[in-house]
Amino acid sequence: MTSNSRALNHTSRAHRSARSIAAGLLVAALSLALPADAHASFLPPELADKMATYVAIFVLFVVPVILIVLFWMVHVLPEKIAHKRHHPQVEAIQTLCLLSLVFGGLLWPLAWLWAYTKPVGYKLAYGTDKHPDYYKEHGLAEAESPTADIRQRVAALEEHGVPSSDLDAIRADLAVLESRLAANDRGEVR
């Protein structure tokens, strides 16, 4: 094959593809220009009207109820978390959750964070960081002091089969802490 025949072959292919593109555009333009029946739905008109009515009723009545229930469930979640974690300020977190519902969810992140935090100042003020329900659920008497609370927890660990060597170490640490507390109560400084 010579170089002339190759060039001629290449040119004829280019003309054929240009003609086929032009023909396709002409057919597309003619099909758009000719009138035809247009159907917006695959359903007959009567059935499409009924379907639209049912969809509208669903959107107007069922979807808002679902959204309100989901909104409520999400806003009560911090309260459930605080209750599960025996947070001593469950009632305050519950109040914040209800206020968050009134204020459109603006306070909800605060309630969420509060439910997951451990109240340090509460333990200093009241001697425990557990809600009173914690003691009822676990069958423990409510502790009078922090050391009594620790002793109750050690006794509970002993009942669950924790090795006595570990418990003896905890008891020794507790005795040191109690002696320091007693010395502080008497006014002695170490």
Helices and strands as residue ranges (DSSP letters): H 3-33, H 45-57, I 58-62, H 63-84, H 90-102, H 108-116, H 120-126, H 132-137, H 146-159, H 164-186
